[in-house]
Amino acid sequence: QVQLVESGGGLVQAGDSLRLSCAASGRRFSTFSMGWFRQFPGKEREFVASISWDGSVTFYADSVKGRFTISRDNAKKTMILQMNSLKAEDTAVYYCAGDPIVTARAMGSMSDTSALDAWGQGTLVTVSS
């Protein structure tokens, strides 16, 4: 079983950068495709970015492409979301998630993300304009 804990959220100004971390416990992390999702108040969770089990392939939502970078370190069991040029509309609760079967590509188009095997508790990112 993989358990996930996010950290790094906070309050920043538009144009600033923020680095989110997702720390995993469990021996299977290196076999999991991983992703970041976010949830706006009153809305469904939406896909932000995903990365394959070995870090060789990444996918991004159009809204963050060119500003956010996803990466992972399997030896340290961590995943990172580097967020640059933040906008007020990036304000949301950010979640990391993982799954041993769902591919990083598929995470970007899932209709039911609750089916993913592991979820963190979320970290709030607030961007003031």
C-alpha positions in Angstrom: 0.0 0.0 0.0 1.3 3.4 -0.9 0.4 6.4 1.3 0.9 10.0 0.0 1.4 13.2 1.9 1.6 16.6 0.1 3.4 19.7 1.4 4.5 23.1 0.1 1.2 24.9 -0.3 0.8 28.4 0.9 -0.1 32.0 0.0 1.9 33.7 -2.8 1.4 36.6 -5.1 0.6 36.4 -8.8 3.8 35.8 -10.7 5.5 34.0 -7.9 6.7 30.4 -7.8 5.8 27.5 -5.5 7.1 24.0 -5.1 4.8 21.2 -4.0 6.1 17.9 -2.8 4.4 14.6 -2.5 6.1 12.1 -0.1 5.3 8.5 -0.5 5.6 5.6 1.9 5.5 2.0 0.8 7.7 -0.1 -1.4 5.6 0.2 -4.6 6.0 3.9 -5.3 8.5 3.2 -8.1 5.9 1.2 -9.9 3.2 3.8 -9.7 2.3 6.4 -12.3 1.8 9.6 -10.4 -0.2 12.7 -10.9 -1.2 16.1 -9.5 -4.8 17.2 -9.5 -6.5 20.3 -8.1 -9.9 21.2 -6.9 -11.5 24.6 -7.0 -14.3 25.4 -4.5 -17.5 23.8 -5.5 -15.9 22.1 -8.5 -14.8 18.6 -9.4 -11.1 17.7 -9.1 -9.2 18.4 -12.4 -6.1 17.0 -13.9 -2.9 19.1 -13.6 0.0 16.9 -14.6 1.2 13.3 -14.5 4.4 11.4 -14.8 5.2 7.8 -15.7 6.6 5.3 -13.2 10.2 6.0 -14.4 9.8 9.7 -15.0 10.4 9.4 -18.7 7.0 10.7 -19.8 5.1 13.6 -18.6 1.7 15.2 -19.4 0.2 18.5 -18.6 -3.1 20.2 -18.7 -3.2 23.0 -21.2 -3.8 25.6 -18.5 -0.5 24.9 -16.8 1.7 23.9 -19.8 4.9 25.9 -19.9 4.5 27.1 -16.3 4.4 23.9 -14.2 6.9 21.1 -14.2 6.3 17.6 -12.7 9.2 15.4 -11.6 9.9 12.4 -9.4 12.7 10.8 -7.5 12.0 7.1 -6.9 15.0 6.7 -4.7 13.6 9.3 -2.3 10.0 8.3 -3.0 9.0 11.9 -3.8 7.2 13.7 -6.5 7.5 17.4 -7.2 5.3 20.0 -8.9 7.3 23.2 -9.6 4.8 25.9 -10.3 6.1 29.1 -11.9 4.3 32.3 -13.0 1.4 31.5 -10.8 -2.0 33.1 -11.5 -4.9 33.9 -9.3 -6.9 31.2 -11.2 -4.4 28.6 -9.9 -5.8 29.0 -6.4 -7.0 25.5 -5.4 -6.4 22.6 -3.2 -3.7 20.4 -4.9 -3.7 16.7 -4.5 -1.1 14.1 -5.5 -2.3 10.7 -6.6 -0.9 7.4 -7.9 -1.8 4.1 -9.4 0.1 1.0 -10.4 -2.1 0.3 -13.4 -3.4 3.5 -14.8 -0.9 5.1 -17.1 0.3 8.7 -16.8 -1.4 9.4 -20.2 -4.7 8.0 -19.0 -4.7 10.1 -15.8 -5.3 13.1 -18.0 -8.6 11.9 -19.3 -10.1 9.9 -16.5 -13.8 10.4 -15.9 -13.6 9.0 -12.3 -10.3 9.9 -10.7 -11.5 8.5 -7.4 -10.6 5.1 -8.8 -6.9 5.9 -8.5 -5.2 3.7 -6.0 -3.7 6.3 -3.7 -4.4 9.9 -2.8 -2.9 12.5 -0.5 -4.9 14.7 1.8 -4.3 17.9 -0.3 -2.4 21.1 0.2 -3.9 24.6 -0.3 -2.4 27.0 -2.8 -3.6 30.5 -2.7 -2.4 33.1 -5.3 -3.3 36.7 -4.7 -3.7 39.0 -7.6 
